[in-house]
Amino acid sequence: MSTPTERSTLHQRLRADLTTAMKSRDELRTSTLRLALAAVKDAEVAGATARVLDDAEVSQVLTREVKKRREAADAYAAAGRAEQADRERAEGEVLGEYLPSQLGDDELAAIIDRVLAELDLSGPKAIGPAMKAVQAAVAGRAEGGRVAALVKARLTGG
């Protein structure tokens, strides 16, 4: 584990980009990065003891934040509030720049097939172990819901 003064490279990049956005008076990027850094800080102090997050943990926090933005944008759009929905989508895009690129459907299906074959998993009862193994293999490069749907389809023949 890193010492409290050592920040992950992703965290350092967020801070540096925040400074750049503030200097260029980019309001959207500034506010989005501030919120992201606040979420990272919240995650660092959550639990019994404060700790510094590594890149993978910072990435998980950012993934959650992107998902929140997408859900909020959908809710605003459904309520007829297009301007707020557009703002949420734009914030999600800014945060998405800091996440690993997402796997395409073919790449994801190939990983799922490989994991299922390696672990000799089949049938609906294998969904739990299959999800755990596939999530580890994709390492944040695919949304959990997307992974779950494909794993379930592969194991139930659906």
C-alpha positions as CSV (number, residue, x, y, z in Angstrom):
1,M,0.0,0.0,0.0
2,S,1.2,3.5,-0.8
3,T,2.0,6.1,1.8
4,P,-0.4,8.9,2.4
5,T,1.7,11.3,0.4
6,E,1.9,9.1,-2.8
7,R,-1.0,9.7,-5.1
8,S,-1.9,7.4,-8.0
9,T,-0.9,8.7,-11.5
10,L,-4.6,8.9,-12.4
11,H,-5.3,11.1,-9.4
12,Q,-2.3,13.3,-10.3
13,R,-3.6,13.6,-13.8
14,L,-7.0,14.6,-12.6
15,R,-5.5,17.3,-10.4
16,A,-3.2,18.6,-13.2
17,D,-6.1,18.7,-15.7
18,L,-8.2,20.6,-13.1
19,T,-5.5,23.2,-12.8
20,T,-5.4,23.5,-16.6
21,A,-9.2,23.7,-16.9
22,M,-9.2,26.5,-14.2
23,K,-6.6,28.5,-16.0
24,S,-8.4,28.2,-19.4
25,R,-11.7,29.1,-17.7
26,D,-13.4,25.9,-18.9
27,E,-16.4,25.8,-16.5
28,L,-17.7,22.4,-17.5
29,R,-14.4,20.6,-17.2
30,T,-13.5,22.5,-14.0
31,S,-16.7,21.7,-12.2
32,T,-16.7,18.1,-13.4
33,L,-13.1,17.4,-12.3
34,R,-13.8,19.0,-8.9
35,L,-16.8,16.7,-8.4
36,A,-14.7,13.7,-9.5
37,L,-11.8,14.6,-7.1
38,A,-14.4,15.1,-4.3
39,A,-15.8,11.6,-5.0
40,V,-12.2,10.2,-4.9
41,K,-11.6,12.0,-1.6
42,D,-14.9,10.6,-0.2
43,A,-13.8,7.1,-1.2
44,E,-10.4,7.6,0.5
45,V,-11.9,8.6,3.8
46,A,-14.7,6.0,3.7
47,G,-14.3,3.1,6.1
48,A,-12.4,2.7,9.4
49,T,-9.2,4.4,8.3
50,A,-8.3,6.9,5.6
51,R,-6.1,5.6,2.8
52,V,-4.8,6.6,-0.6
53,L,-6.5,5.0,-3.6
54,D,-4.5,3.3,-6.3
55,D,-5.3,3.8,-10.1
56,A,-7.7,0.9,-10.2
57,E,-9.7,2.2,-7.3
58,V,-9.7,5.7,-8.7
59,S,-10.9,4.3,-12.0
60,Q,-13.8,2.5,-10.2
61,V,-14.8,5.7,-8.6
62,L,-14.8,7.5,-12.0
63,T,-16.8,4.6,-13.5
64,R,-19.5,5.0,-10.8
65,E,-19.5,8.8,-11.5
66,V,-20.0,8.2,-15.2
67,K,-22.8,5.8,-14.5
68,K,-24.5,8.4,-12.2
69,R,-24.2,11.0,-15.0
70,R,-25.8,8.6,-17.5
71,E,-28.7,7.8,-15.2
72,A,-29.2,11.4,-14.3
73,A,-29.2,12.4,-18.0
74,D,-31.8,9.7,-18.8
75,A,-34.0,10.9,-15.9
76,Y,-33.7,14.5,-17.0
77,A,-34.5,13.6,-20.6
78,A,-37.5,11.6,-19.5
79,A,-38.7,14.6,-17.5
80,G,-38.4,16.8,-20.6
81,R,-35.4,18.7,-19.2
82,A,-33.1,18.5,-22.2
83,E,-30.6,21.2,-21.1
84,Q,-29.8,19.4,-17.8
85,A,-29.7,16.1,-19.6
86,D,-27.1,17.5,-22.1
87,R,-25.1,18.9,-19.2
88,E,-25.0,15.4,-17.5
89,R,-24.0,13.7,-20.7
90,A,-21.2,16.3,-21.3
91,E,-19.9,15.7,-17.7
92,G,-20.0,11.9,-18.4
93,E,-17.9,12.4,-21.5
94,V,-15.3,14.4,-19.6
95,L,-15.0,11.7,-17.0
96,G,-15.0,9.0,-19.6
97,E,-11.7,10.4,-21.0
98,Y,-10.0,9.1,-17.8
99,L,-11.3,5.6,-18.1
100,P,-9.9,2.7,-20.2
101,S,-11.5,2.3,-23.6
102,Q,-14.6,0.1,-23.6
103,L,-14.5,-3.3,-25.2
104,G,-16.6,-3.9,-28.3
105,D,-19.3,-6.6,-28.4
106,D,-17.1,-9.0,-30.3
107,E,-14.1,-8.5,-28.0
108,L,-16.3,-9.0,-24.9
109,A,-18.0,-12.1,-26.3
110,A,-14.6,-13.6,-27.0
111,I,-13.4,-12.9,-23.5
112,I,-16.6,-14.5,-22.0
113,D,-16.2,-17.5,-24.2
114,R,-12.6,-18.0,-23.3
115,V,-13.3,-17.7,-19.5
116,L,-16.2,-20.1,-19.7
117,A,-14.1,-22.6,-21.6
118,E,-11.1,-22.2,-19.2
119,L,-13.2,-22.7,-16.1
120,D,-15.5,-25.3,-17.8
121,L,-18.6,-23.4,-16.7
122,S,-22.1,-24.1,-18.0
123,G,-25.7,-23.8,-17.0
124,P,-27.6,-21.1,-15.1
125,K,-26.0,-22.1,-11.7
126,A,-22.6,-21.0,-13.0
127,I,-23.6,-17.4,-13.6
128,G,-22.1,-16.2,-10.2
129,P,-18.7,-17.7,-10.7
130,A,-18.7,-16.8,-14.4
131,M,-19.5,-13.2,-13.6
132,K,-16.7,-13.0,-11.0
133,A,-14.1,-14.4,-13.5
134,V,-15.3,-12.4,-16.5
135,Q,-15.3,-9.1,-14.5
136,A,-11.7,-9.8,-13.4
137,A,-10.8,-10.5,-17.1
138,V,-12.4,-7.3,-18.5
139,A,-11.0,-5.1,-15.7
140,G,-13.4,-2.2,-16.0
141,R,-13.4,-2.1,-19.8
142,A,-17.1,-3.2,-20.0
143,E,-20.1,-2.2,-17.9
144,G,-21.4,-4.7,-15.4
145,G,-24.9,-4.8,-16.9
146,R,-23.5,-5.5,-20.4
147,V,-21.3,-8.3,-19.1
148,A,-24.1,-9.8,-17.0
149,A,-26.5,-9.9,-20.0
150,L,-23.9,-11.6,-22.2
151,V,-22.8,-14.1,-19.5
152,K,-26.4,-15.0,-18.8
153,A,-27.2,-15.4,-22.5
154,R,-24.2,-17.7,-22.9
155,L,-25.0,-19.8,-19.9
156,T,-28.8,-20.1,-20.3
157,G,-28.7,-20.5,-24.1
158,G,-30.7,-17.3,-24.5
